[in-house]
Amino acid sequence: MAVPLIRRAVKQLEDDDGWVALGGVGQRLAALASDFDPRTFGHAKLGDLVEKTGAFEVRRTPGRGVHIRYKQPPKPGSNGKSKP
């Protein structure tokens, strides 16, 4: 599965808030697994694969490109709602 490898690449590059440029993730993936190819998973582009997994938030900013970060799983016992 692609998610653990992409997650590993993101973890190595992320800033304080977890966001990473998608291009940097692609470069890191090439270093971590030289045979990594999103087409193996049925997607022509890495961005399409990342979005399809549902495991990452995607932020597209005009002039700054695409950034991604790992979606944090909810904490056990959490209902996903914040307290007042």
Backbone bond lengths (Angstrom), bond angles and torsions (degrees), N, CA, C in turn:
res aa  C-N    CA-C-N  psi(-1)  N-CA   C-N-CA  omega(-1)  CA-C   N-CA-C  phi
1 M - - - 1.448 - - 1.527 109.92 -
2 A 1.297 116.46 147.41 1.454 122.69 -174.82 1.523 113.75 -80.08
3 V 1.328 118.11 -28.69 1.468 120.88 -172.89 1.534 112.76 -58.06
4 P 1.320 120.77 -47.63 1.471 118.64 -178.76 1.530 112.82 -60.24
5 L 1.316 117.51 -38.03 1.457 120.45 179.99 1.528 111.31 -70.71
6 I 1.321 116.71 -42.70 1.466 120.21 177.68 1.526 109.30 -64.72
7 R 1.320 116.67 -41.84 1.475 121.43 178.67 1.525 109.90 -59.58
8 R 1.311 116.85 -42.44 1.473 121.23 179.42 1.528 110.29 -61.26
9 A 1.326 116.90 -44.32 1.459 121.29 178.86 1.523 110.75 -62.74
10 V 1.326 116.83 -43.99 1.466 121.17 179.48 1.525 109.59 -62.37
11 K 1.317 117.26 -44.57 1.471 121.83 -177.89 1.528 110.88 -59.28
12 Q 1.320 117.07 -36.61 1.460 120.99 -178.92 1.529 112.64 -73.22
13 L 1.328 117.08 -20.88 1.466 121.02 -174.19 1.522 115.12 -112.34
14 E 1.329 117.86 -15.94 1.458 120.89 -169.16 1.522 113.48 -61.65
15 D 1.349 114.40 149.55 1.461 120.75 175.19 1.524 108.32 -92.48
16 D 1.312 116.76 -167.14 1.468 120.81 -175.16 1.518 114.07 -58.75
17 D 1.339 116.51 -33.91 1.468 118.31 -179.51 1.533 112.84 -98.80
18 G 1.330 116.90 6.12 1.460 120.94 173.25 1.514 116.40 91.26
19 W 1.338 118.75 -6.07 1.462 121.16 -177.31 1.521 111.71 -80.43
20 V 1.341 115.61 140.66 1.460 122.80 -179.20 1.518 108.75 -139.12
21 A 1.342 116.69 140.66 1.457 120.86 175.85 1.531 109.22 -66.55
22 L 1.317 116.06 133.70 1.465 120.51 -178.02 1.524 111.38 -59.45
23 G 1.325 118.00 -36.95 1.462 120.93 178.46 1.518 112.09 -60.30
24 G 1.327 116.22 -39.88 1.462 120.61 177.11 1.515 111.91 -65.20
25 V 1.321 115.71 -36.97 1.473 119.95 177.24 1.530 109.68 -63.42
26 G 1.333 116.35 -42.49 1.466 119.88 178.12 1.519 112.24 -60.49
27 Q 1.329 116.46 -41.49 1.465 120.45 178.49 1.521 111.17 -66.52
28 R 1.329 116.64 -41.04 1.464 120.17 179.48 1.528 111.00 -66.35
29 L 1.336 116.09 -39.21 1.463 119.60 177.53 1.526 111.05 -60.65
30 A 1.329 116.67 -40.09 1.470 120.52 178.67 1.526 110.55 -62.18
31 A 1.332 116.90 -35.88 1.465 120.74 178.49 1.528 111.92 -74.41
32 L 1.334 116.61 -36.99 1.468 120.85 -177.93 1.523 112.48 -76.50
33 A 1.316 115.92 -38.21 1.470 121.17 -176.80 1.528 108.10 -145.92
34 S 1.320 116.53 92.58 1.468 120.98 -173.09 1.531 112.78 -58.64
35 D 1.318 117.76 -20.90 1.465 120.61 -179.64 1.538 112.79 -94.04
36 F 1.340 117.74 4.83 1.465 120.13 179.92 1.516 110.11 -65.20
37 D 1.325 115.83 130.83 1.462 121.86 179.12 1.522 107.64 -149.24
38 P 1.341 118.10 121.65 1.468 119.21 -178.67 1.524 112.83 -60.07
39 R 1.331 117.32 -21.85 1.472 120.07 178.67 1.527 111.63 -66.18
40 T 1.334 116.14 -25.06 1.464 120.36 175.65 1.527 110.49 -60.40
41 F 1.333 115.88 -28.59 1.461 122.31 -177.87 1.526 111.98 -102.46
42 G 1.345 116.12 12.59 1.458 120.90 174.86 1.518 115.98 86.75
43 H 1.342 117.25 18.87 1.466 120.60 -178.70 1.523 110.20 -130.90
44 A 1.328 116.13 135.42 1.458 120.96 -178.78 1.529 111.56 -72.08
45 K 1.332 116.93 -30.40 1.464 120.92 -175.99 1.520 111.10 -124.09
46 L 1.329 115.12 148.93 1.463 120.89 178.04 1.520 110.72 -59.95
47 G 1.323 117.32 -41.42 1.469 120.68 -179.96 1.514 112.48 -59.23
48 D 1.320 116.93 -39.43 1.470 120.78 177.95 1.528 110.64 -64.35
49 L 1.327 116.07 -42.33 1.459 120.67 179.13 1.531 110.57 -63.67
50 V 1.323 116.62 -46.27 1.463 121.47 -179.15 1.529 110.02 -58.56
51 E 1.336 116.98 -45.89 1.466 120.03 179.68 1.526 111.61 -64.31
52 K 1.309 117.10 -41.44 1.464 121.56 -176.61 1.533 112.22 -65.22
53 T 1.330 117.76 -30.63 1.466 119.51 -178.95 1.525 111.72 -64.97
54 G 1.342 116.88 -30.69 1.460 120.40 -176.88 1.513 113.62 74.67
55 A 1.337 117.17 1.93 1.460 121.30 -177.05 1.525 113.08 -91.60
56 F 1.342 116.09 -4.07 1.458 120.20 -174.96 1.518 111.10 -131.77
57 E 1.325 115.81 145.49 1.458 121.20 170.01 1.524 106.45 -83.78
58 V 1.319 116.90 143.64 1.467 121.41 -179.69 1.524 107.95 -123.23
59 R 1.327 115.32 130.01 1.467 121.30 179.14 1.528 108.26 -124.19
60 R 1.325 115.50 118.66 1.467 121.19 178.15 1.521 108.05 -105.58
61 T 1.325 116.14 120.22 1.451 121.56 -177.91 1.522 109.06 -121.15
62 P 1.343 117.41 121.50 1.461 119.41 178.47 1.531 111.02 -55.49
63 G 1.317 115.88 130.16 1.452 120.96 179.27 1.514 115.01 82.68
64 R 1.327 117.33 -11.30 1.475 120.91 -179.03 1.518 112.16 -120.64
65 G 1.305 117.01 -9.69 1.458 120.34 176.84 1.514 114.75 86.98
66 V 1.315 114.96 -157.47 1.464 122.79 -176.11 1.521 109.32 -106.60
67 H 1.317 115.39 132.22 1.465 122.07 176.37 1.524 108.20 -124.53
68 I 1.314 115.23 147.48 1.465 120.00 179.66 1.516 109.80 -131.57
69 R 1.331 115.25 158.18 1.458 121.02 169.24 1.516 108.24 -149.96
70 Y 1.313 114.42 153.42 1.453 122.15 -178.93 1.518 109.48 -70.09
71 K 1.321 116.84 134.16 1.460 120.46 175.11 1.524 107.95 -76.59
72 Q 1.313 115.48 123.50 1.458 119.85 179.05 1.522 109.40 -73.25
73 P 1.328 117.09 128.71 1.462 118.54 176.56 1.525 109.99 -66.14
74 P 1.330 117.29 148.80 1.468 119.08 178.87 1.519 110.57 -62.89
75 K 1.315 115.40 147.14 1.463 120.27 178.60 1.517 109.23 -69.97
76 P 1.333 118.15 146.06 1.468 120.65 178.33 1.527 110.89 -55.50
77 G 1.308 115.73 134.53 1.453 121.54 -179.66 1.504 113.53 84.73
78 S 1.349 116.54 -3.84 1.463 120.82 179.53 1.516 109.40 -88.35
79 N 1.324 116.10 140.65 1.457 119.11 177.22 1.515 111.20 -99.42
80 G 1.355 116.91 8.81 1.437 121.56 178.39 1.517 114.91 83.76
81 K 1.344 116.09 -4.31 1.466 119.82 -179.63 1.520 109.58 -99.75
82 S 1.318 115.93 142.42 1.454 119.01 177.45 1.523 109.53 -84.95
83 K 1.317 114.87 152.02 1.457 120.69 -179.63 1.521 108.72 -85.53
84 P 1.329 117.49 148.37 1.476 120.25 179.71 1.507 112.73 -68.67
